[in-house]
Amino acid sequence: MAFLSTLESWFDEHGRTLPWRGIDDPYRIWISEIILQQTRIEQGRDYYLRFVDAFPTVTALANASEEQVLRLWQGLGYYSRARNLHAAAQYIKDECNGVFPSSYNGILQLKGVGRYTAAAIASFAFRLPHPVIDGNVYRFISRLRGIATPIGTDSAYNEFEALLLKLIDHDRPDRFNAALMDFGALQCTPHPDCTACPFAGECAAYLTDRVESFPVKALKAKPKDRWFYYLDLRWQGKRIMQLRTNKDIWRGLWEFPLLETDHEITDIDELTARAHRFVEETFDIPPLPFHLSHPYIHQLTHRTIHALFLQADLLDKPAVLPENARLADAGEIKKLPVSRLIDKYLQEV
Ligand code: SF4
């Protein structure tokens, strides 16, 4: 088939060498795919190597504590990915006798695994003919065939999957998928050099001068604003740290006691008065002089976090500490999993 031979010849010359390529260990392929879901390859590579070094098998991951897993994940964001990996490893250990599922539907049962990841593991580890459809593949195929369906929806996935099932190399679906992904990542980039493309003569977008119009994207909702006022309370070289336990962003990570509001507090007197009340009610500590940090803006996919840190030295040990809080020195804090926002602040102070 012309498409296949053109793609695979291109891949022979330009394909990337990656630590998770050319292996058939489903555990390692799974880890790499989950890390790369929201992370660039350059950044993801180091995390992948550290992760499989710390947890070389699915059982090792299952036996680790959530805190160890989140600590290794720190800085990657989207922490539910790490919690899901951990839960799925425990499921494989307890429910599958420690053996990684080897069918597409079995893989799809794992927490945090969607159709894309299941297809990647099924094809790379078990050579099952399931095409992978990531952002790079959407871009390449939508341009090649002039498909204007907005991507990122179930119906778009179905449409692209049906098309790719007709093109996939049944003998080497792993190679086909790797080639497809690399082609989108390296050649059919957001602003490609189409004159160097082996598909230029048949590419619907290029031939009609609409390359930049593909892929068509569904409209995104505007991120919601949240205002976080963190209380960095210090006593004898230690700080009060608190574990996030609510079903919300950053669950399982540590941070400072948090006063969250649904609007910005611009009046400093009002802010410090609220902070005093909060500290008194939570820790039974008398009013404190606060020093304010500069404002931080932390962008998540669906949230914009506006953060300010209110620092204070305590005169006495806190009379009360909630169950999920503790006093920690710098060495202990270094070992706690924290969000990138808290990490940035800690590095600055
Ligand atoms: S011609 Fe350009 S737009 Fe079309 S597949 Fe090649 S690189 Fe992508």
Boltz pocket constraint, residues with backbone or C-beta under 6 A from the ligand:
constraints:
  - pocket:
      binder: B
      contacts: [[A, 139], [A, 140], [A, 143], [A, 144], [A, 187], [A, 188], [A, 189], [A, 192], [A, 193], [A, 194], [A, 197], [A, 198], [A, 199], [A, 200], [A, 203], [A, 204], [A, 205], [A, 206], [A, 211]]
      max_distance: 6.0
